[in-house]
């Protein structure tokens, strides 16, 4: 775990007064959903387990009800849509979000909750990669490469090094859940949660967990290339929204340098001869410089807007904390 050693499960009793919600987005997980519910009930007997069925055709919802979960339906297809509705509907002190495919161990839940309950962290990520179990269990091509690429991009663009970005097992507190604006519709949701937490300076911990591959007959809904492309688009879209000055500053620099490359020979020739025989190059150089300056101006304006929105967001978070304190009295 980030900054501290993870405590063992039996050292971390979950308080009877803690209001914990286990969120399980599901699409055609009839093979595994019953075991997932039973496992979490055994580890967190006082938690509410919510299964949101995302148009399953294999009886997932019926099996979840039989095992004692609170079952609701989300008709908009995509994990991001499901998570958005879960956070709108469900009110709890602490949330655990986990996939319904039985690849994540329920007995790690207390380790994810402990940093939140101590008040030291706001989001805890279940890290599948550090102990090597993901590489041993997952044999799908390019998944490891994709995760490493996303981690590298987030480190480069946002300055925070995640051990595991794409994990579907994480926990967060009420303030985080009440203030995150979910905009993604699909499997980009994990990337969005991670980037939002970094950009808004939420306190993040990582807890190594064991990962196991899906049981026989259970199939992944993740498309390596199409969903991977959506994740990359999400990273760049949020970079534009959260760090516009950095993005437009780099674009401006590219245009200005291109203008200098084209324009310097024209200037040198004019200094030597007093003539401008390559008029198209001169016009192109001026155009590049103007576009570069305009781009920089756009970045400065958008940066002012983002800073204003950030101040408003901090006030909203402060009000959320005040409301949580009032409701807990």
PyMOL commands that set and color helices and strands:
alter all, ss='L'
color gray80, all
select helices_A, chain A and resi 9-11+33-43+60-66+79-89+106-117+133-137+143-158+174-179+189-199+224-242+244-273+279-328
alter helices_A, ss='H'
color red, helices_A
select strands_A, chain A and resi 20-26+48-53+70-73+94-97+123-127+170-173+204-208
alter strands_A, ss='S'
color yellow, strands_A
deselect
rebuild
show_as cartoon
